[in-house]
Amino acid sequence: MVGDKKAAEDVASKIRAKLQLGDFDLKGKQNAQEPTFKEYADSWISTIAPAACKESTVQSYKDLLRLHILPVFGSLKLKEITRGRRRTFWPARSWRDSRQVR
């Protein structure tokens, strides 16, 4: 529900993650420094994911990032990860079919 304590905590957690990544300053201006995917993922997995997911789910995400995603996208800036790069990456992963919801 909008306006409850959980919603406020979720928003605060997202703001902390953006501040940690340098996404914006306290005045709301966008910074020119864009994080790499690894920087963004590390921040997300340590701030947002624990607030929104079970511990076992966070661990699964960490494993997927470490084993499959970061070796491919980790050093790229976020805007360098294009739809084409994602399409090339996704079908090549064997874990895709085992995790796909049908």
LOSE-745329 format. One record per residue: x, z, y of N, C-alpha, C, O in turn. Coordinates in Angstrom, 2 decimals, m for minus. Example, Ala and Ser with C-alpha at 12.3 -4.5 7.8 and 13.67 -1.06 7.14 Angstrom:
LOSE-745329
<r n_xx="13.19" n_zz="7.80" n_yy="m5.69" ca_xx="12.30" ca_zz="7.80" ca_yy="m4.50" c_xx="13.20" c_zz="7.80" c_yy="m3.30" o_xx="14.24" o_zz="8.46" o_yy="m3.32"/>
<r n_xx="12.85" n_zz="7.08" n_yy="m2.25" ca_xx="13.67" ca_zz="7.14" ca_yy="m1.06" c_xx="12.90" c_zz="7.87" c_yy="0.03" o_xx="13.41" o_zz="8.04" o_yy="1.14"/>
This chain:
LOSE-745329
<r n_xx="0.85" n_zz="0.00" n_yy="m1.18" ca_xx="0.00" ca_zz="0.00" ca_yy="0.00" c_xx="0.90" c_zz="0.00" c_yy="1.25" o_xx="1.93" o_zz="0.67" o_yy="1.27"/>
<r n_xx="0.51" n_zz="m0.73" n_yy="2.24" ca_xx="1.26" ca_zz="m0.79" ca_yy="3.48" c_xx="1.16" c_zz="0.56" c_yy="4.17" o_xx="0.09" o_zz="1.15" o_yy="4.27"/>
<r n_xx="2.30" n_zz="1.03" n_yy="4.65" ca_xx="2.31" ca_zz="2.28" ca_yy="5.39" c_xx="2.61" c_zz="3.51" c_yy="4.56" o_xx="2.66" o_zz="4.62" o_yy="5.10"/>
<r n_xx="2.82" n_zz="3.35" n_yy="3.27" ca_xx="3.13" ca_zz="4.53" ca_yy="2.48" c_xx="4.65" c_zz="4.77" c_yy="2.42" o_xx="5.44" o_zz="3.94" o_yy="2.87"/>
<r n_xx="5.02" n_zz="5.90" n_yy="1.89" ca_xx="6.42" ca_zz="6.31" ca_yy="1.86" c_xx="7.27" c_zz="5.33" c_yy="1.03" o_xx="8.38" o_zz="5.00" o_yy="1.44"/>
<r n_xx="6.76" n_zz="4.87" n_yy="m0.09" ca_xx="7.50" ca_zz="3.93" ca_yy="m0.95" c_xx="7.78" c_zz="2.63" c_yy="m0.20" o_xx="8.89" o_zz="2.09" o_yy="m0.29"/>
<r n_xx="6.81" n_zz="2.12" n_yy="0.53" ca_xx="7.01" ca_zz="0.88" ca_yy="1.29" c_xx="8.09" c_zz="1.09" c_yy="2.36" o_xx="8.93" o_zz="0.22" o_yy="2.57"/>
<r n_xx="8.05" n_zz="2.23" n_yy="3.03" ca_xx="9.06" ca_zz="2.53" ca_yy="4.05" c_xx="10.46" c_zz="2.64" c_yy="3.43" o_xx="11.43" o_zz="2.15" o_yy="4.01"/>
<r n_xx="10.55" n_zz="3.27" n_yy="2.27" ca_xx="11.85" ca_zz="3.38" ca_yy="1.59" c_xx="12.37" c_zz="2.01" c_yy="1.17" o_xx="13.56" o_zz="1.74" o_yy="1.28"/>
<r n_xx="11.48" n_zz="1.14" n_yy="0.69" ca_xx="11.88" ca_zz="m0.21" ca_yy="0.30" c_xx="12.41" c_zz="m0.99" c_yy="1.50" o_xx="13.44" o_zz="m1.67" o_yy="1.39"/>
<r n_xx="11.73" n_zz="m0.90" n_yy="2.62" ca_xx="12.17" ca_zz="m1.60" ca_yy="3.83" c_xx="13.51" c_zz="m1.04" c_yy="4.31" o_xx="14.40" o_zz="m1.79" o_yy="4.68"/>
<r n_xx="13.64" n_zz="0.28" n_yy="4.30" ca_xx="14.90" ca_zz="0.90" ca_yy="4.72" c_xx="16.05" c_zz="0.46" c_yy="3.83" o_xx="17.16" o_zz="0.22" o_yy="4.31"/>
<r n_xx="15.80" n_zz="0.35" n_yy="2.55" ca_xx="16.83" ca_zz="m0.09" ca_yy="1.62" c_xx="17.25" c_zz="m1.52" c_yy="1.91" o_xx="18.44" o_zz="m1.83" o_yy="1.86"/>
<r n_xx="16.30" n_zz="m2.39" n_yy="2.20" ca_xx="16.61" ca_zz="m3.78" ca_yy="2.54" c_xx="17.40" c_zz="m3.88" c_yy="3.84" o_xx="18.32" o_zz="m4.69" o_yy="3.95"/>
<r n_xx="17.04" n_zz="m3.06" n_yy="4.81" ca_xx="17.77" ca_zz="m3.06" ca_yy="6.08" c_xx="19.20" c_zz="m2.60" c_yy="5.88" o_xx="20.13" o_zz="m3.18" o_yy="6.43"/>
<r n_xx="19.38" n_zz="m1.54" n_yy="5.08" ca_xx="20.74" ca_zz="m1.06" ca_yy="4.79" c_xx="21.57" c_zz="m2.15" c_yy="4.13" o_xx="22.75" o_zz="m2.33" o_yy="4.46"/>
<r n_xx="20.97" n_zz="m2.88" n_yy="3.20" ca_xx="21.69" ca_zz="m3.96" ca_yy="2.52" c_xx="22.09" c_zz="m5.05" c_yy="3.51" o_xx="23.22" o_zz="m5.55" o_yy="3.46"/>
<r n_xx="21.19" n_zz="m5.43" n_yy="4.41" ca_xx="21.51" ca_zz="m6.45" ca_yy="5.41" c_xx="22.60" c_zz="m5.98" c_yy="6.36" o_xx="23.49" o_zz="m6.75" o_yy="6.72"/>
<r n_xx="22.55" n_zz="m4.73" n_yy="6.76" ca_xx="23.59" ca_zz="m4.19" ca_yy="7.63" c_xx="24.93" c_zz="m4.18" c_yy="6.92" o_xx="25.96" o_zz="m4.52" o_yy="7.51"/>
<r n_xx="24.92" n_zz="m3.79" n_yy="5.65" ca_xx="26.17" ca_zz="m3.74" ca_yy="4.89" c_xx="26.77" c_zz="m5.13" c_yy="4.75" o_xx="28.00" o_zz="m5.28" o_yy="4.77"/>
<r n_xx="25.92" n_zz="m6.15" n_yy="4.61" ca_xx="26.40" ca_zz="m7.52" ca_yy="4.48" c_xx="26.76" c_zz="m8.15" c_yy="5.82" o_xx="27.34" o_zz="m9.23" o_yy="5.86"/>
<r n_xx="26.42" n_zz="m7.47" n_yy="6.92" ca_xx="26.68" ca_zz="m8.04" ca_yy="8.23" c_xx="25.65" c_zz="m9.09" c_yy="8.59" o_xx="25.90" o_zz="m9.93" o_yy="9.45"/>
<r n_xx="24.50" n_zz="m9.05" n_yy="7.94" ca_xx="23.44" ca_zz="m10.03" ca_yy="8.18" c_xx="22.89" c_zz="m9.97" c_yy="9.61" o_xx="22.57" o_zz="m11.01" o_yy="10.19"/>
<r n_xx="22.80" n_zz="m8.78" n_yy="10.15" ca_xx="22.37" ca_zz="m8.65" ca_yy="11.54" c_xx="22.88" c_zz="m7.33" c_yy="12.10" o_xx="23.17" o_zz="m6.39" o_yy="11.36"/>
<r n_xx="22.97" n_zz="m7.30" n_yy="13.42" ca_xx="23.41" ca_zz="m6.05" ca_yy="14.05" c_xx="22.16" c_zz="m5.24" c_yy="14.41" o_xx="21.04" o_zz="m5.67" o_yy="14.16"/>
<r n_xx="22.37" n_zz="m4.09" n_yy="15.00" ca_xx="21.25" ca_zz="m3.21" ca_yy="15.31" c_xx="20.30" c_zz="m3.79" c_yy="16.36" o_xx="19.16" o_zz="m3.34" o_yy="16.47"/>
<r n_xx="20.76" n_zz="m4.76" n_yy="17.13" ca_xx="19.91" ca_zz="m5.40" ca_yy="18.12" c_xx="19.13" c_zz="m6.56" c_yy="17.52" o_xx="18.32" o_zz="m7.18" o_yy="18.21"/>
<r n_xx="19.35" n_zz="m6.84" n_yy="16.24" ca_xx="18.61" ca_zz="m7.88" ca_yy="15.56" c_xx="19.21" c_zz="m9.27" c_yy="15.68" o_xx="18.60" o_zz="m10.24" o_yy="15.22"/>
<r n_xx="20.37" n_zz="m9.40" n_yy="16.29" ca_xx="21.01" ca_zz="m10.70" ca_yy="16.42" c_xx="21.68" c_zz="m11.07" c_yy="15.10" o_xx="22.26" o_zz="m10.21" o_yy="14.43"/>
<r n_xx="21.60" n_zz="m12.34" n_yy="14.74" ca_xx="22.25" ca_zz="m12.81" ca_yy="13.53" c_xx="23.76" c_zz="m12.95" c_yy="13.77" o_xx="24.18" o_zz="m13.50" o_yy="14.79"/>
<r n_xx="24.54" n_zz="m12.47" n_yy="12.85" ca_xx="25.98" ca_zz="m12.63" ca_yy="12.94" c_xx="26.39" c_zz="m13.97" c_yy="12.35" o_xx="25.72" o_zz="m14.50" o_yy="11.47"/>
<r n_xx="27.48" n_zz="m14.52" n_yy="12.83" ca_xx="27.98" ca_zz="m15.80" ca_yy="12.36" c_xx="28.60" c_zz="m15.67" c_yy="10.96" o_xx="28.63" o_zz="m16.64" o_yy="10.21"/>
<r n_xx="29.09" n_zz="m14.50" n_yy="10.62" ca_xx="29.76" ca_zz="m14.27" ca_yy="9.34" c_xx="28.74" c_zz="m14.27" c_yy="8.22" o_xx="27.89" o_zz="m13.38" o_yy="8.13"/>
<r n_xx="28.82" n_zz="m15.27" n_yy="7.36" ca_xx="27.92" ca_zz="m15.34" ca_yy="6.21" c_xx="28.65" c_zz="m14.84" c_yy="4.97" o_xx="29.80" o_zz="m15.23" o_yy="4.74"/>
<r n_xx="28.02" n_zz="m13.98" n_yy="4.18" ca_xx="28.70" ca_zz="m13.44" ca_yy="3.01" c_xx="28.81" c_zz="m14.48" c_yy="1.89" o_xx="28.08" o_zz="m15.47" o_yy="1.87"/>
<r n_xx="29.74" n_zz="m14.24" n_yy="0.98" ca_xx="29.78" ca_zz="m15.04" ca_yy="m0.23" c_xx="28.66" c_zz="m14.55" c_yy="m1.14" o_xx="28.08" o_zz="m13.49" o_yy="m0.93"/>
<r n_xx="28.36" n_zz="m15.34" n_yy="m2.16" ca_xx="27.34" ca_zz="m14.92" ca_yy="m3.11" c_xx="27.73" c_zz="m13.60" c_yy="m3.77" o_xx="26.88" o_zz="m12.74" o_yy="m3.97"/>
<r n_xx="29.01" n_zz="m13.43" n_yy="m4.10" ca_xx="29.47" ca_zz="m12.18" ca_yy="m4.73" c_xx="29.25" c_zz="m10.99" c_yy="m3.82" o_xx="28.79" o_zz="m9.94" o_yy="m4.28"/>
<r n_xx="29.57" n_zz="m11.12" n_yy="m2.54" ca_xx="29.35" ca_zz="m10.02" ca_yy="m1.60" c_xx="27.87" c_zz="m9.67" c_yy="m1.51" o_xx="27.49" o_zz="m8.50" o_yy="m1.52"/>
<r n_xx="27.05" n_zz="m10.69" n_yy="m1.43" ca_xx="25.60" ca_zz="m10.46" ca_yy="m1.34" c_xx="25.08" c_zz="m9.83" c_yy="m2.63" o_xx="24.30" o_zz="m8.87" o_yy="m2.59"/>
<r n_xx="25.50" n_zz="m10.36" n_yy="m3.77" ca_xx="25.05" ca_zz="m9.84" ca_yy="m5.06" c_xx="25.49" c_zz="m8.39" c_yy="m5.26" o_xx="24.71" o_zz="m7.56" o_yy="m5.73"/>
<r n_xx="26.74" n_zz="m8.09" n_yy="m4.91" ca_xx="27.24" ca_zz="m6.71" ca_yy="m5.03" c_xx="26.41" c_zz="m5.74" c_yy="m4.19" o_xx="26.08" o_zz="m4.64" o_yy="m4.63"/>
<r n_xx="26.09" n_zz="m6.16" n_yy="m2.98" ca_xx="25.28" ca_zz="m5.31" ca_yy="m2.11" c_xx="23.87" c_zz="m5.15" c_yy="m2.67" o_xx="23.33" o_zz="m4.04" o_yy="m2.70"/>
<r n_xx="23.29" n_zz="m6.25" n_yy="m3.11" ca_xx="21.93" ca_zz="m6.21" ca_yy="m3.65" c_xx="21.86" c_zz="m5.33" c_yy="m4.90" o_xx="20.94" o_zz="m4.53" o_yy="m5.04"/>
<r n_xx="22.83" n_zz="m5.49" n_yy="m5.79" ca_xx="22.79" ca_zz="m4.76" ca_yy="m7.06" c_xx="23.03" c_zz="m3.26" c_yy="m6.85" o_xx="22.62" o_zz="m2.45" o_yy="m7.68"/>
<r n_xx="23.68" n_zz="m2.90" n_yy="m5.75" ca_xx="23.94" ca_zz="m1.48" ca_yy="m5.51" c_xx="22.91" c_zz="m0.82" c_yy="m4.60" o_xx="22.83" o_zz="0.41" o_yy="m4.56"/>
<r n_xx="22.12" n_zz="m1.61" n_yy="m3.87" ca_xx="21.16" ca_zz="m1.00" ca_yy="m2.95" c_xx="19.70" c_zz="m1.34" c_yy="m3.27" o_xx="18.87" o_zz="m0.45" o_yy="m3.41"/>
<r n_xx="19.39" n_zz="m2.60" n_yy="m3.40" ca_xx="18.00" ca_zz="m3.03" ca_yy="m3.59" c_xx="17.56" c_zz="m2.85" c_yy="m5.04" o_xx="16.52" o_zz="m2.26" o_yy="m5.30"/>
<r n_xx="18.34" n_zz="m3.36" n_yy="m5.97" ca_xx="17.93" ca_zz="m3.33" ca_yy="m7.38" c_xx="17.62" c_zz="m1.92" c_yy="m7.90" o_xx="16.59" o_zz="m1.74" o_yy="m8.55"/>
<r n_xx="18.47" n_zz="m0.92" n_yy="m7.63" ca_xx="18.14" ca_zz="0.42" ca_yy="m8.15" c_xx="16.85" c_zz="1.00" c_yy="m7.57" o_xx="16.19" o_zz="1.81" o_yy="m8.22"/>
<r n_xx="16.49" n_zz="0.58" n_yy="m6.38" ca_xx="15.26" ca_zz="1.09" ca_yy="m5.77" c_xx="14.02" c_zz="0.40" c_yy="m6.34" o_xx="12.92" o_zz="0.94" o_yy="m6.26"/>
<r n_xx="14.20" n_zz="m0.79" n_yy="m6.92" ca_xx="13.05" ca_zz="m1.57" ca_yy="m7.36" c_xx="12.97" c_zz="m1.76" c_yy="m8.87" o_xx="11.93" o_zz="m2.19" o_yy="m9.38"/>
<r n_xx="14.04" n_zz="m1.45" n_yy="m9.60" ca_xx="14.09" ca_zz="m1.75" ca_yy="m11.03" c_xx="14.50" c_zz="m0.54" c_yy="m11.86" o_xx="15.10" o_zz="0.41" o_yy="m11.36"/>
<r n_xx="14.15" n_zz="m0.61" n_yy="m13.14" ca_xx="14.62" ca_zz="0.41" ca_yy="m14.08" c_xx="16.13" c_zz="0.28" c_yy="m14.23" o_xx="16.71" o_zz="m0.77" o_yy="m13.98"/>
<r n_xx="16.76" n_zz="1.37" n_yy="m14.64" ca_xx="18.20" ca_zz="1.38" ca_yy="m14.82" c_xx="18.65" c_zz="0.33" c_yy="m15.83" o_xx="19.68" o_zz="m0.32" o_yy="m15.64"/>
<r n_xx="17.88" n_zz="0.16" n_yy="m16.91" ca_xx="18.24" ca_zz="m0.83" ca_yy="m17.93" c_xx="18.16" c_zz="m2.26" c_yy="m17.37" o_xx="18.95" o_zz="m3.12" o_yy="m17.75"/>
<r n_xx="17.21" n_zz="m2.50" n_yy="m16.49" ca_xx="17.08" ca_zz="m3.82" ca_yy="m15.87" c_xx="18.25" c_zz="m4.08" c_yy="m14.94" o_xx="18.79" o_zz="m5.19" o_yy="m14.92"/>
<r n_xx="18.63" n_zz="m3.08" n_yy="m14.17" ca_xx="19.80" ca_zz="m3.22" ca_yy="m13.27" c_xx="21.04" c_zz="m3.55" c_yy="m14.10" o_xx="21.83" o_zz="m4.41" o_yy="m13.71"/>
<r n_xx="21.21" n_zz="m2.87" n_yy="m15.23" ca_xx="22.37" ca_zz="m3.15" ca_yy="m16.09" c_xx="22.33" c_zz="m4.57" c_yy="m16.63" o_xx="23.36" o_zz="m5.24" o_yy="m16.69"/>
<r n_xx="21.15" n_zz="m5.05" n_yy="m17.01" ca_xx="21.02" ca_zz="m6.43" ca_yy="m17.47" c_xx="21.39" c_zz="m7.41" c_yy="m16.37" o_xx="22.08" o_zz="m8.40" o_yy="m16.62"/>
<r n_xx="20.94" n_zz="m7.13" n_yy="m15.15" ca_xx="21.29" ca_zz="m7.99" ca_yy="m14.02" c_xx="22.81" c_zz="m7.99" c_yy="m13.78" o_xx="23.40" o_zz="m9.04" o_yy="m13.53"/>
<r n_xx="23.42" n_zz="m6.82" n_yy="m13.86" ca_xx="24.87" ca_zz="m6.73" ca_yy="m13.68" c_xx="25.60" c_zz="m7.59" c_yy="m14.71" o_xx="26.54" o_zz="m8.30" o_yy="m14.39"/>
<r n_xx="25.14" n_zz="m7.51" n_yy="m15.96" ca_xx="25.76" ca_zz="m8.28" ca_yy="m17.03" c_xx="25.60" c_zz="m9.78" c_yy="m16.79" o_xx="26.55" o_zz="m10.54" o_yy="m16.95"/>
<r n_xx="24.39" n_zz="m10.22" n_yy="m16.42" ca_xx="24.16" ca_zz="m11.63" ca_yy="m16.14" c_xx="25.02" c_zz="m12.12" c_yy="m14.98" o_xx="25.60" o_zz="m13.20" o_yy="m15.04"/>
<r n_xx="25.09" n_zz="m11.31" n_yy="m13.95" ca_xx="25.94" ca_zz="m11.68" ca_yy="m12.81" c_xx="27.40" c_zz="m11.81" c_yy="m13.24" o_xx="28.05" o_zz="m12.82" o_yy="m12.95"/>
<r n_xx="27.91" n_zz="m10.80" n_yy="m13.91" ca_xx="29.33" ca_zz="m10.77" ca_yy="m14.30" c_xx="29.69" c_zz="m11.89" c_yy="m15.27" o_xx="30.71" o_zz="m12.55" o_yy="m15.10"/>
<r n_xx="28.86" n_zz="m12.11" n_yy="m16.26" ca_xx="29.19" ca_zz="m13.06" ca_yy="m17.32" c_xx="28.88" c_zz="m14.52" c_yy="m16.99" o_xx="29.60" o_zz="m15.42" o_yy="m17.42"/>
<r n_xx="27.81" n_zz="m14.75" n_yy="m16.24" ca_xx="27.34" ca_zz="m16.13" ca_yy="m16.08" c_xx="27.30" c_zz="m16.64" c_yy="m14.64" o_xx="27.72" o_zz="m17.76" o_yy="m14.37"/>
<r n_xx="26.82" n_zz="m15.82" n_yy="m13.74" ca_xx="26.51" ca_zz="m16.33" ca_yy="m12.39" c_xx="27.71" c_zz="m16.24" c_yy="m11.45" o_xx="28.03" o_zz="m17.22" o_yy="m10.78"/>
<r n_xx="28.37" n_zz="m15.08" n_yy="m11.39" ca_xx="29.49" ca_zz="m14.93" ca_yy="m10.45" c_xx="30.67" c_zz="m15.86" c_yy="m10.74" o_xx="31.30" o_zz="m16.33" o_yy="m9.79"/>
<r n_xx="30.99" n_zz="m16.15" n_yy="m12.01" ca_xx="32.08" ca_zz="m17.11" ca_yy="m12.22" c_xx="31.82" c_zz="m18.49" c_yy="m11.61" o_xx="32.76" o_zz="m19.21" o_yy="m11.27"/>
<r n_xx="30.56" n_zz="m18.85" n_yy="m11.47" ca_xx="30.20" ca_zz="m20.16" ca_yy="m10.93" c_xx="29.96" c_zz="m20.11" c_yy="m9.42" o_xx="30.46" o_zz="m20.96" o_yy="m8.68"/>
<r n_xx="29.20" n_zz="m19.11" n_yy="m8.96" ca_xx="28.77" ca_zz="m19.08" ca_yy="m7.57" c_xx="29.44" c_zz="m18.00" c_yy="m6.71" o_xx="29.28" o_zz="m18.00" o_yy="m5.49"/>
<r n_xx="30.18" n_zz="m17.09" n_yy="m7.32" ca_xx="30.70" ca_zz="m15.92" ca_yy="m6.62" c_xx="31.47" c_zz="m16.18" c_yy="m5.34" o_xx="31.29" o_zz="m15.46" o_yy="m4.36"/>
<r n_xx="32.30" n_zz="m17.20" n_yy="m5.32" ca_xx="33.14" ca_zz="m17.45" ca_yy="m4.14" c_xx="32.46" c_zz="m18.32" c_yy="m3.08" o_xx="33.00" o_zz="m18.52" o_yy="m2.00"/>
<r n_xx="31.28" n_zz="m18.84" n_yy="m3.39" ca_xx="30.58" ca_zz="m19.72" ca_yy="m2.44" c_xx="29.82" c_zz="m18.93" c_yy="m1.38" o_xx="29.29" o_zz="m17.85" o_yy="m1.66"/>
<r n_xx="29.78" n_zz="m19.46" n_yy="m0.18" ca_xx="28.91" ca_zz="m18.90" ca_yy="0.85" c_xx="27.47" c_zz="m19.20" c_yy="0.44" o_xx="27.21" o_zz="m20.18" o_yy="m0.27"/>
<r n_xx="26.54" n_zz="m18.39" n_yy="0.87" ca_xx="25.15" ca_zz="m18.54" ca_yy="0.44" c_xx="24.60" c_zz="m19.93" c_yy="0.73" o_xx="23.90" o_zz="m20.51" o_yy="m0.10"/>
<r n_xx="24.89" n_zz="m20.48" n_yy="1.91" ca_xx="24.33" ca_zz="m21.79" ca_yy="2.24" c_xx="25.00" c_zz="m22.93" c_yy="1.47" o_xx="24.52" o_zz="m24.06" o_yy="1.50"/>
<r n_xx="26.10" n_zz="m22.64" n_yy="0.78" ca_xx="26.76" ca_zz="m23.65" ca_yy="m0.06" c_xx="26.09" c_zz="m23.78" c_yy="m1.43" o_xx="26.36" o_zz="m24.72" o_yy="m2.17"/>
<r n_xx="25.23" n_zz="m22.84" n_yy="m1.76" ca_xx="24.54" ca_zz="m22.87" ca_yy="m3.05" c_xx="23.27" c_zz="m23.69" c_yy="m2.86" o_xx="22.22" o_zz="m23.18" o_yy="m2.50"/>
<r n_xx="23.40" n_zz="m24.97" n_yy="m3.13" ca_xx="22.32" ca_zz="m25.91" ca_yy="m2.91" c_xx="21.41" c_zz="m26.01" c_yy="m4.13" o_xx="21.75" o_zz="m25.53" o_yy="m5.21"/>
<r n_xx="20.28" n_zz="m26.63" n_yy="m3.95" ca_xx="19.36" ca_zz="m26.86" ca_yy="m5.05" c_xx="20.06" c_zz="m27.66" c_yy="m6.16" o_xx="19.87" o_zz="m27.38" o_yy="m7.34"/>
<r n_xx="20.85" n_zz="m28.65" n_yy="m5.78" ca_xx="21.57" ca_zz="m29.45" ca_yy="m6.76" c_xx="22.54" c_zz="m28.62" c_yy="m7.60" o_xx="22.63" o_zz="m28.81" o_yy="m8.81"/>
<r n_xx="23.26" n_zz="m27.71" n_yy="m6.96" ca_xx="24.18" ca_zz="m26.84" ca_yy="m7.70" c_xx="23.42" c_zz="m25.93" c_yy="m8.65" o_xx="23.86" o_zz="m25.70" o_yy="m9.78"/>
<r n_xx="22.29" n_zz="m25.42" n_yy="m8.19" ca_xx="21.49" ca_zz="m24.56" ca_yy="m9.07" c_xx="20.95" c_zz="m25.35" c_yy="m10.25" o_xx="20.96" o_zz="m24.87" o_yy="m11.38"/>
<r n_xx="20.49" n_zz="m26.56" n_yy="m10.01" ca_xx="19.95" ca_zz="m27.40" ca_yy="m11.10" c_xx="21.03" c_zz="m27.73" c_yy="m12.12" o_xx="20.76" o_zz="m27.75" o_yy="m13.33"/>
<r n_xx="22.24" n_zz="m27.98" n_yy="m11.66" ca_xx="23.35" ca_zz="m28.28" ca_yy="m12.56" c_xx="23.71" c_zz="m27.05" c_yy="m13.39" o_xx="24.01" o_zz="m27.17" o_yy="m14.57"/>
<r n_xx="23.68" n_zz="m25.90" n_yy="m12.77" ca_xx="24.05" ca_zz="m24.65" ca_yy="m13.43" c_xx="23.01" c_zz="m24.20" c_yy="m14.45" o_xx="23.36" o_zz="m23.88" o_yy="m15.58"/>
<r n_xx="21.76" n_zz="m24.18" n_yy="m14.07" ca_xx="20.70" ca_zz="m23.53" ca_yy="m14.86" c_xx="20.54" c_zz="m24.12" c_yy="m16.26" o_xx="20.54" o_zz="m23.35" o_yy="m17.22"/>
<r n_xx="20.39" n_zz="m25.43" n_yy="m16.44" ca_xx="20.18" ca_zz="m25.95" ca_yy="m17.81" c_xx="21.39" c_zz="m25.77" c_yy="m18.71" o_xx="21.25" o_zz="m25.80" o_yy="m19.94"/>
<r n_xx="22.56" n_zz="m25.60" n_yy="m18.14" ca_xx="23.77" ca_zz="m25.48" ca_yy="m18.94" c_xx="23.92" c_zz="m24.09" c_yy="m19.57" o_xx="24.84" o_zz="m23.89" o_yy="m20.37"/>
<r n_xx="23.09" n_zz="m23.16" n_yy="m19.24" ca_xx="23.22" ca_zz="m21.79" ca_yy="m19.73" c_xx="22.32" c_zz="m21.56" c_yy="m20.94" o_xx="21.12" o_zz="m21.78" o_yy="m20.88"/>
<r n_xx="22.91" n_zz="m21.12" n_yy="m22.04" ca_xx="22.15" ca_zz="m20.90" ca_yy="m23.27" c_xx="21.17" c_zz="m19.74" c_yy="m23.15" o_xx="20.15" o_zz="m19.72" o_yy="m23.85"/>
<r n_xx="21.46" n_zz="m18.77" n_yy="m22.27" ca_xx="20.56" ca_zz="m17.62" ca_yy="m22.14" c_xx="19.28" c_zz="m17.98" c_yy="m21.43" o_xx="18.33" o_zz="m17.19" o_yy="m21.45"/>
<r n_xx="19.21" n_zz="m19.14" n_yy="m20.80" ca_xx="18.00" ca_zz="m19.53" ca_yy="m20.07" c_xx="16.79" c_zz="m19.56" c_yy="m20.99" o_xx="15.76" o_zz="m18.97" o_yy="m20.67"/>
<r n_xx="16.90" n_zz="m20.23" n_yy="m22.13" ca_xx="15.76" ca_zz="m20.38" ca_yy="m23.02" c_xx="15.30" c_zz="m19.04" c_yy="m23.61" o_xx="14.11" o_zz="m18.83" o_yy="m23.81"/>
<r n_xx="16.24" n_zz="m18.16" n_yy="m23.88" ca_xx="15.86" ca_zz="m16.87" ca_yy="m24.47" c_xx="15.18" c_zz="m15.96" c_yy="m23.47" o_xx="14.49" o_zz="m15.03" o_yy="m23.88"/>
<r n_xx="15.34" n_zz="m16.19" n_yy="m22.17" ca_xx="14.74" ca_zz="m15.34" ca_yy="m21.15" c_xx="13.52" c_zz="m15.99" c_yy="m20.50" o_xx="12.83" o_zz="m15.35" o_yy="m19.70"/>
<r n_xx="13.25" n_zz="m17.22" n_yy="m20.83" ca_xx="12.17" ca_zz="m17.96" ca_yy="m20.17" c_xx="10.82" c_zz="m17.41" c_yy="m20.62" o_xx="10.57" o_zz="m17.21" o_yy="m21.81"/>
<r n_xx="9.96" n_zz="m17.16" n_yy="m19.63" ca_xx="8.60" ca_zz="m16.69" ca_yy="m19.91" c_xx="7.73" c_zz="m17.90" c_yy="m20.23" o_xx="7.75" o_zz="m18.89" o_yy="m19.51"/>
<r n_xx="7.01" n_zz="m17.80" n_yy="m21.28" ca_xx="6.15" ca_zz="m18.94" ca_yy="m21.68" c_xx="4.71" c_zz="m18.59" c_yy="m21.51" o_xx="3.84" o_zz="m19.40" o_yy="m21.80"/>
